[in-house]
Amino acid sequence: MKKQNVRLADMSKADKKPLAHLENSDLMPLPPPLDGVSKDHSWKPLSPQALEKYECGLDDTCALSIPQPKTREEEQELVRKFLSGLEKLFTRENNWTFLEPLILTMEHCAKCQTCSEACHIFEASGRSEIYRPTYRSEIVRRLYFKYVKRGGLVSAWQHGDIQVNWPLVARLIELAYRCNLCRRCAQTCPIGADNGLVAHELRKVFSQEMGIAPREIHDNGSMLQLKVGSSTGMNAAAVKDNIAFIDEDISEKTGVEVKTPWDVEGADVLLIHNAGEIMAWPENPGAFALVLNAAGVSWTLSSELAGYDAINYGLWYDDAQFARVALKHAEAARKLKVKKIVLGECGHAHKALSVIADRILGGDLNIPRESSMTLLREIVMSGRLKLDPSRNNFPVTLHDPCNLVRLMGVVEPQREIVRKLCPQFREMEPHGVDNYCCGGGSGFAIMSGHNFPDWRFHVSGRKKLEQILNAFHDCLEPSIPKYICAPCSNCKGQFRDMLAYYDLWKKNTILYGGLVELIVNAMTDVKPGFIEWEWR
Amino acid sequence: MTTVLLYGLMYIAALVFLIACAVRAIYFARLPLHLRWELYPVPHEAAAQAEHGGSYFEVTDWWKKSVHSSLIGEWKFMLPEMLFQKALWEFNRTLWFFSFPFHFGLYLIIGATGLLGVRALFAFWAPNLMSGQIGMGLHYGCELGWLGGAALAAIGAFCLLIRRLTDSNLKTYTTPGDIFNLLFFIVTLSCQVAGFLFRPAGSPHALALAQGVLTFNTTLRFEPLLAVGLVLSALLTAYIPMTHMSHFIAKYFTYHTVRWDDRPNLRGSDLARRFAEYLTFRPRWAAPHVGADGVKTWAEIASLNPAPGGKK
């Protein structure tokens, strides 16, 4: 198919026709067993109702379901709000949180396109122009020079011109959600410009000024968490019930009595899981309880509001929501007087509370935070558990969650564990801080409106899928069970959905799971077969 | 009169360059500290972590240990990056072949100019020293560095311009200003090189020019082509810090205060004090759930629970 030649000015096109359209033949080819266009799925097109009702002028999908304005006045008001938000983004009072890196990126990009080669979305899409990291940033840069710095003709000549109208704003809202915020592009920028940050900051304008954010992240995410304590909808009573059930189930399954402690004042460790684990992968919190008890760790869970759900979706789109949830986590720890908070297997929760929130947690709220990878490594290497690696004698590869690895620097602890416990461990290439995002980062793993999952599997997750298939290229036969170790809840969600989409469990026996499950699976005090080779 | 104007222009351009660079650097330095946004690998981490791009978060109870920051680690990263554009070599090799000669040529010009200034000063203070072998060495060093640098930079700029005009990956993002900038370099450097190489015998050479500038010697007469080259150089020098080409300043901040800033917020630290101040800012975001009315502080907004029925 002929490559579409999309220009920056096309963002302002008044017609509703999407700027970009992808066919399977445009996409980056996949290795066996998914080699060949015919082995890929057809894209589900957007419904005529969606096209009629929502702003779908960017590409083949629609992540946010923004209603089309009914009048010209409504459009103008939305544009006015956008420009007002854009202006606030560049002021100290409104955006001290990220002002410096944002201005540095706005003013110094050399437009050399080095970043493009690092972007998995751009590459997987077959280099579709709108997914180039600089496409979004260049639009914002031109808006910045024209409407924030109020540059005239000379500025337009120097920095390029752009025409702001509602179609541009509507497309930009969607485009802000075509980036996983993995910041692999920023890692390669010779100047240090950060296109991932630009997408992040754009999302903030839309949420903090215009009240526009994906429903899954805002209404059903951070708002629900602040209301009942968890984005899963579980309140404290429900989560305690579920954990009690998990304790019972794990005790029966492993033959080891498991009891999860709640609200223990003065415990050494407050463990905070992504509550999604409790609902979707109960063996993970169960395995944590078993390991921590067996290792003699003084630990507890908290039943405080948000104290039992480590997620912090504000990290992806809204500073206020982010700070509120981070404070709730810290308050839960302060109330219990614990020595440290340990974050369960959730990448964005790690980065949110350990790194990003660090500078807003002052005084007695600044309780030390540690990764569960570090704690688990210490337990495994200390010899406190009796472990038999032969129980994990199946091919294992390790996924590096971006938030945990590239954005926090926790690279080796999980590797040391896997190397020790998994005789058939093999790395993906590249890995560590050079890893690729799973494709579900920055909220995509939980966003499922219209045909967005089609885009998520075909485009944002494609590079990771290629890495997985390459890692298991020598053992793709269905008779050999294979395990993707993904110590992150959102990544697991993406793997679950993507493996199912491509039928890779049924046809090639590729399963996914966490890290702590591999530890329990290797424990000799536990009945064999903790990891069940069943689809979940 | 023309010579006086030329000297004046050169001094003014140098002054503008220095002031504009300082203003830009001070502007960035005075921006509020931001939330942590580091990106690994961070080269100043302890060797055990730095070798695989890890951080102190890999260490059990990291807050009980002393904070490690290796200046040597940073320099090991920075020097190849500054001198040889290591990131471009690794991630965009084709562009490196054009960009490196351009930038390295400019470094040679800067180095040779500095050397020329030193030579001119020593010619006043220690003329005997400069007439000997050291003087000759400096003479050839300057001429070679300056001419070679100008030629390299001009060729690099020309290649960059061609690439920008022909590569479909770059064209969409190229503004008239970008083309102008590269043309500015090409014309300026070409005039200098041609003016220097083709100047008539007996006309002022590089050392004479440097001495002339330093002593404001108005008796010197410059050939038109070299004079044009010098005027353009002065204008270009003053122009650079007004554009994105000032990334040599920005790069300090993007690396040191963003990508590598992993300083933890320890109780009672200067960081903690500065952030406490930012929490008193009063934002005005308009979305209702934020609750930023310009009266409430950032800390108060962070303590709000906007969820209906949510625990305060």
Interface residues (C-beta under 8 A of the other chain):
Chain A: R7 L8 K81 S84 G85 K88 R92 E93 N94 N95 W96 T97 F98 L99 E100 P101 I103 L104 T105 E107 H108 C109 A110 K111 C112 Q113 T114 S116 E117 A118 E129 T134 Y135 E138 W157 Q158 H159 G160 R183 A186 Q187 T188 C189 P190 I191 G192 A193 D194 L197 S207 Q208 E209 M210 G211 H218 M223 L224 L226 K227 L305 D318 A320 Q321 A323 R324 L327 K340 S354 V355 I356 A357 D358 R359 I360 L361 G362 G363 N366 P368 E370 S371 M373 T374 L375 R377 E378 V405 R406 L407 M408 G409 V410 V411 E412 P413 G432 V433
Chain B: F28 L31 P32 L33 H34 L35 R36 W37 E38 L39 Y40 P41 V42 E45 Q49 H52 G53 G54 S55 Y56 F57 E58 V59 T60 D61 W62 W63 E81 Q85 A87 L88 E90 F91 N92 L95 S99 N169 L170 T172 Y173 T174 T175 P176 G177 D178 F180 T243 H244 S246 H247 A250 K251 F253 T254 Y255 T257 V258 R259 D262 P264 N265 L266 R267 L271 A272 F275 A276 Y278 L279 F281 R282 P283 R284 W285 A286 A287 P288 H289 V290 G291 A292 W298 I301 A302 S303 L304 N305 P306 A307 P308 G309 G310 K311
